[in-house]
């Protein structure tokens, strides 16, 4: 199609945007298929481009050889010729004819390659080229992300009970009816909330409930994926999903079951990470509470002490502690003694030490 101004817009009639750039769900692992398709297309594009470069290089080399042969031919034609030079002249003439023929052939092949290139459909990798590159701080994107998080939080606070109720439904008909009565739940926020509920159940070791809610999370995700495929509002197509899943063939049912198992695996992994993180935080809090006046952990200090010193603390025997320290090298004894004081394992001015000093003073007075 062309306009009165002579601009041809017909190239826009053949734009091809492949499905490897479709929006994919974070819970349904279809992105690997899209990546595979995208990689295969890039390989085909690279191969086509490489063949074009080979043709250009061969054409340039043929042209160079032709110019060289024509120069030699001119020299032979200008010089007087004997029998040997006459034979060489014929040889060079034949070479020039062959190179001209090859040049014409490569020229036709390049023209054909360019025609094929123009026929190729456009895609996201070829529809535009970068004119210049620069780094931009996208404040709007950050703000948009914050708004998205706030929207999700508000939605969950408002409809949290309804979402959990849907998550516990077991029959297809019950799920369809509940969404018919609450179409506002057919959205990404519900799918994300259901996954979060799954993780909470797994942490609480309510594994059966986790698997049930995971099933409903995949139901919601399949509805959302169907809406993206049909390019319609998900609230208008959830009935199509239930009609399809009720009479699903083995391939579709296997796909549903496979995505369900993948989600349950991710939920278990995420729950374990959260539990490990919570355990580390609890251990660190307890450690901070244990720290002595010098900032050392008494448990760690105790485990690093020689066996005899450990035994003296186990039996709370100061005399045994003093004997054990005296047996050590003076510097090593000071090192362990200082660590015991800094961790609070031993308080030099404790009541027990005062009583021992009083007893020693009384014995000296009697003497």
Buried (B, 14 or more C-beta within 10 A) or exposed (E): EEEEEEEEEEEEEEEEEBEBEEEBBEBBBBEEEBEEBBEEBEEEBEEEEEEBEEBEEBBEEBBEBBEEBBEBBEEBEEEEEEEEEEEBBEBBBEBBEBBBEBBEEBBEBBEEBEEEEEEEEBBBEEEEEEEEEEEEEEEEEEEEEEEEEEEBEEBBEEBEEBBBEBBEBEEBEEBBEBBEEBEEBBBBBBBBBBBBBBBBBBBEEBEEBBBBBBBBBBBBBBBBBBBBEEEEEBBEBBEBBBEEBEEBEEEEEEBBEEBBEBBBEBBBEBBEEBEEEEEEEEEEEEEEEBBBEEEBBBEEBBEEBBEBBBBBBEEEEBEBBEEBBEEBEEEEBEEBBEBBBBBBBBEEEEEEEEEEEEEEEEEEEEE
